[in-house]
Amino acid sequence: MADPYPPTQTASPVPPAQKRKKEPRVYPEAFIVSPTSTHTQTMLILHGRGSDGKKFGLEFLASKTAAGKSIQELFPGMKFVFPTAKKRRARWYKRAFINQWFDNVPIDEQSKGMSMEEVDWQLEGLAETAEFLKPLLDVEVMTLSSKNVFIGGLSQGCAMGLHLLLSYQFDKGEESGGYLGGFVGMSGWLPFFDEIQDLIIKPGNKNRNDEGNDPFATSDSDEAFDIEPERSRLSAASQVCDFIRQNMEWSVSHTREPPFIKTPVFLGHGKSDEKVMISLGLDVAMVLREMGLKVRWEEYDEGHWYKVPEEIDDIVEFLKTCTL
């Protein structure tokens, strides 16, 4: 029987082109908006490439619902944390020095394939930024408990936020293993989608694109499970968590169900998004659902931005369901 898990589909980290040389970790202070009443919730939201926390935060909080209310007004107990990405060289754009969570090849170019050097551009920033953001989340979780802490982002901020969500594990005190209250993603995508999707293929399925092959069917033969016993005993979500944590150079736990499996997710995307095609957003919704997450997907007559007031209305409604 053919090996359903060839070496290129194992849950191992993407190998770097060379040993990573991390740039100095210079991240500006986060833009923080305090709650207007007793602090009961925190939302950490990541801006898009080229922006910053304050600029994005002020615009996001000024956006109104159809009823004329802002998210801040509707959630007076919520603290908003808008971190700013450090400046990195955008190698694809003549080495421009801009705020970005990680450097990457333009998304429309990635489908043509990337060199290991280009893959490493992403890994370097993803790992470093995750190391910067995790303590920010830890502080809020210790203060409120994990279920009252939300994360999210726009565009590249959504991509970075997803990697943080799928790898985050709080390991201190009573909140160890606790799940975050919710994720809000706007106009985003998932780095290393193909590798992550491959990890979700069930044993016995050689190719999820084979005609007539159900990618979620269970093999009738136990032989498939004998090939990689360690991997087959783990859930798809655990394999994805381990894969991302390895790429971020974090320890892996090999748990059956990582905390993020219980985190509800909202994803909104513009139908005419010219920078991040809506199909990439749909891919995110699909892969999260395949792992067992509850995902709300919404489409809007909009380009590469969030739709006002419709998307703000939907985000408010989503947050309310997460706080019941």
Protein Blocks (a to p, Z undefined) as FASTA:
>chain_A
ZZfbdfklcccdcddfbdcdddddddddddddddfbdcfbdcdddddehiafklmmmmmm
mpccfkopafklmmmmbccddddddddddfknooiacddfbdcddfklmmnopafklmmm
mmmmmmmmmmmmmmmmmmmmmmnopklpccddehjlmmmmmmmmmmgccfehjlgoiacf
bdcdehiadehklmmmmmmpcghiabfkbghiafkbccfbfklmmmmmmlmmpcfklmmm
mmmmmmnopacekiabdfklmpccdddddfklcklcfklmmmmmmmmmmnopacdddddd
dddddddfklmmmmmmmmmmmmZZ
